[in-house]
Amino acid sequence: MADREVETDGVIVTPVSRYHSRHVGVLQAEHEKIEWRAERPRADRVRVREHTCDCKATFYELCQAGGLMFIRRTHRVMGKATVSESPWVLAKEAQELWLGLLMGSAR
C-alpha cells in the first residue's frame, strides 16, 4: 500500500498508517467536569463501543459492561499509562456525557 494519499477513480484513498479516529473537541470555557476515578475491575468483560484517536497523550473509550456504560480515560506520560473511569451509569446518561466530551463541553 502507498505511504501517501492516492486518488483512484475520483476517490481519495488514505493509507491505513495515517488513519485517525475521532479527536476530542476543544475544551469550552464553561464545561461539565467529569468525576474521574481510579480504574477498578468491576466486570469480567468490558466492551469498547467507541473510542477517540490515540495519537495524543490522552485518549478516551466509551465502554459497556454489566448493563451500564462509562468512559475510560487513558493518559500516557514518559511510557507510563494512567487509566481512570467516569462513573458507571445507564446508557443514555453515558452517551450524553460521551457526546459532551467529543464536543468539548465535558472533560
C-alpha positions as CSV (number, residue, x, y, z in Angstrom):
1,M,0.0,0.0,0.0
2,A,1.2,3.5,-0.7
3,D,2.6,5.7,2.1
4,R,0.6,8.8,0.9
5,E,-2.9,9.5,-0.3
6,V,-3.7,8.2,-3.7
7,E,-6.6,9.2,-6.0
8,T,-8.3,6.3,-7.8
9,D,-11.4,6.8,-10.0
10,G,-12.1,10.1,-8.2
11,V,-11.8,8.6,-4.7
12,I,-9.0,9.6,-2.4
13,V,-7.6,6.6,-0.6
14,T,-5.7,7.3,2.7
15,P,-3.2,4.7,3.8
16,V,-4.1,2.8,7.0
17,S,-1.0,4.0,8.8
18,R,-2.3,7.6,8.6
19,Y,-5.8,7.0,9.7
20,H,-7.1,8.8,12.8
21,S,-10.3,8.2,14.6
22,R,-12.3,11.0,16.3
23,H,-10.5,13.6,18.2
24,V,-11.8,15.3,21.4
25,G,-13.2,18.7,20.8
26,V,-11.5,21.9,22.1
27,L,-12.4,22.4,25.8
28,Q,-15.1,25.1,26.2
29,A,-14.7,27.7,28.9
30,E,-17.8,26.5,30.6
31,H,-17.9,22.7,30.7
32,E,-19.1,19.8,32.8
33,K,-16.4,18.4,35.0
34,I,-16.3,14.6,34.8
35,E,-15.7,12.9,38.1
36,W,-12.7,10.7,37.2
37,R,-12.0,7.7,39.5
38,A,-9.2,5.2,39.6
39,E,-9.9,2.1,37.4
40,R,-11.4,-0.8,39.3
41,P,-12.2,-4.3,37.9
42,R,-16.0,-4.4,38.2
43,A,-16.8,-6.8,35.3
44,D,-15.3,-9.9,33.7
45,R,-15.6,-8.4,30.2
46,V,-15.8,-4.8,29.0
47,R,-16.9,-3.9,25.5
48,V,-15.4,-0.7,24.0
49,R,-18.3,0.8,22.0
50,E,-16.4,3.9,20.7
51,H,-13.0,5.5,21.1
52,T,-11.1,8.6,20.3
53,C,-7.8,8.7,18.4
54,D,-4.8,7.5,20.5
55,C,-2.4,9.8,18.7
56,K,-2.5,12.2,21.7
57,A,-1.2,11.6,25.2
58,T,-4.8,11.2,26.5
59,F,-7.5,9.2,24.7
60,Y,-10.9,8.0,25.7
61,E,-13.1,4.9,25.3
62,L,-16.9,4.6,25.7
63,C,-17.3,1.3,27.4
64,Q,-20.1,-1.0,28.3
65,A,-20.3,-3.8,30.9
66,G,-22.9,-5.3,33.1
67,G,-25.7,-3.3,31.7
68,L,-24.0,0.0,32.4
69,M,-21.7,2.3,30.5
70,F,-18.8,4.5,31.4
71,I,-15.9,6.4,29.8
72,R,-12.4,5.2,30.3
73,R,-9.6,7.8,30.1
74,T,-6.0,6.7,29.4
75,H,-3.2,9.2,29.9
76,R,0.3,8.3,28.8
77,V,3.4,10.2,30.0
78,M,7.0,9.0,29.7
79,G,6.0,5.5,28.8
80,K,3.6,5.1,31.8
81,A,-0.2,4.9,31.3
82,T,-2.7,6.0,34.0
83,V,-6.2,4.8,33.5
84,S,-9.3,6.3,35.1
85,E,-13.0,5.9,34.7
86,S,-16.1,8.1,34.8
87,P,-19.0,6.9,37.0
88,W,-20.8,3.8,35.7
89,V,-24.3,4.9,34.6
90,L,-27.2,4.0,32.4
91,A,-26.5,4.1,28.7
92,K,-28.5,7.3,27.9
93,E,-26.5,9.3,30.5
94,A,-23.1,7.8,29.4
95,Q,-23.9,8.6,25.7
96,E,-24.8,12.2,26.6
97,L,-21.5,12.5,28.5
98,W,-19.6,11.0,25.6
99,L,-21.1,13.5,23.2
100,G,-20.2,16.3,25.6
101,L,-16.6,15.0,25.7
102,L,-16.4,14.9,21.9
103,M,-17.8,18.4,21.6
104,G,-15.6,19.9,24.3
105,S,-18.5,20.6,26.7
106,A,-17.3,18.0,29.2
107,R,-13.9,16.9,30.5
